Amino acid sequence: MDERTKRGLPPSHVLDIGQFPFFFALHAVETFNRIIDGLAAENPDRPHLAMSQVMGALARRDYAGANAGMARFRALAPDDPMARMRFGHIPEGPFVALPPVVGAYPTRPSFFLSCDHVYFGKYCLPMLRSMAATNPGLPVHVHVMGGPADAVAEALALNLDLTSTHEDPGAFIAALGIAPNHYYGAARLVRFADALDNTPGPLWMADVDGLVTGDVRQLLGINAALAMRIRAGRLEPWHQFSACLVMGSAASRPYFRRVAEIVLADLSRAWWGMDQYALFSAAVGLTPAISLLGPEIAAVADQPGLFWFTAGAAKHKLQTGQSAYAAYFRQFGG
């Protein structure tokens, strides 16, 4: 990230896939691999060193080596849900059947927001208000997981062209014995793939813990099959392809169906970050052309973009925080 900054490039947004993930710091990758390989040879029973070797292989785009490393990791840590990761593979199933969805997905270019009913009140409503304030009449679809079927009722009064769907996954989550937030984060990609089957797109999925600052309607006219933010300078394969803002179209349906299948094959062992791993693994296998989003569109720092996101502990301090994002958030009733 420092090397990118020296070259006038955004430190955490890849703008050229040829520079992913460590093009300007390959010397550091070589050093990392040399050290990790030595430690792993001395400590062959340490799962975290096997996982570090996987990350080292991914850093040099050695996907066969990464998959071999994942086999070693799984042998050492068979109960770790991450041990099922493979890069570029075609999941064989069986695929779990998700709970039924009530309502209809959009049939026209739209923005797609998905969250549980608690996040809907805390974060999604402020985001919808920011959309209405900056883009009156914007077509938006909201998919709510859990809570009352009319959870979006308060949003219907906003100046948006709003559609919605709802599911009740409580019994399903309990039967699988997984954390609810792990389900919400991963299953939204399945719902997005399903929604994409109903529209030629563009269909933009955004994290709901964000805000809109300007004319995002222009993104509905994008001439691209697939777009997303890819992070630079990240080792972990669940932190490289960001799910904060993703665009799909009819041309990218095969990619998002692969993403959904990766999720559905492993959902019974869901873990936080599975969604972003699935985005990455599907791209390794299918090598789609990806339009890369810079910070002017998907911002995660102090300076806003068209979409401005928060994350981590910061999003729990927005009522009292002194950041520019927190002040903007409070304008929309957060």
ZIJO-V617249 format. One record per backbone hydrogen bond with DSSP energy under -0.5 kcal/mol. CO is the residue of the C=O (numbers start at 1). NH is the residue of the N-H. If there is no record, write none. Layout:
co/nh
CO/NH
CO/NH
//
This chain:
co/nh
1/5
2/6
3/7
4/7
4/9
5/8
10/13
16/19
17/20
19/23
21/233
22/25
23/26
25/28
25/29
26/30
27/31
28/32
29/33
30/34
31/35
32/36
33/37
34/38
35/39
36/40
37/41
38/42
39/43
43/46
45/47
46/49
46/50
47/51
48/52
49/53
50/54
51/55
52/56
53/57
54/58
55/59
56/60
57/60
57/62
58/61
61/63
62/66
63/67
64/68
65/69
66/70
67/71
68/72
69/73
70/74
71/75
72/76
73/77
77/80
79/81
80/83
81/84
82/85
86/88
89/91
96/98
100/168
102/166
110/204
111/113
111/141
112/206
113/143
115/145
116/120
117/121
118/122
119/123
119/124
120/125
123/127
124/128
125/129
126/130
127/131
128/132
129/133
130/134
131/135
135/138
138/140
138/161
139/111
140/163
141/113
142/144
142/165
143/115
144/146
144/167
145/117
148/151
150/153
152/155
152/156
153/156
154/157
155/158
158/160
159/137
159/138
160/162
161/140
163/142
164/104
165/144
166/102
167/146
167/169
169/173
170/174
171/175
172/176
173/177
173/178
179/182
179/183
180/184
181/185
182/186
183/187
184/188
186/189
186/190
187/190
187/191
188/192
189/193
190/194
191/195
192/196
193/197
194/197
195/198
196/199
200/250
202/110
203/205
203/248
204/112
205/246
206/114
208/210
209/310
211/308
214/216
215/218
216/219
217/220
218/221
219/222
222/224
225/249
226/291
227/247
228/230
228/293
229/242
230/14
236/239
240/231
240/242
242/229
244/207
245/229
246/205
247/227
248/202
248/203
249/252
250/253
252/256
253/257
254/258
255/259
256/260
257/261
258/262
259/263
260/264
261/265
262/266
263/266
263/267
264/96
266/269
267/270
271/274
273/277
274/278
275/279
276/280
277/281
278/282
279/283
280/284
281/285
282/286
283/287
290/292
291/228
294/297
294/298
296/306
297/299
297/307
299/309
303/301
306/213
306/214
307/299
307/309
308/211
311/314
312/315
313/316
314/317
317/320
317/321
323/327
324/328
325/329
326/330
327/331
328/331
329/332
329/334
330/333
//
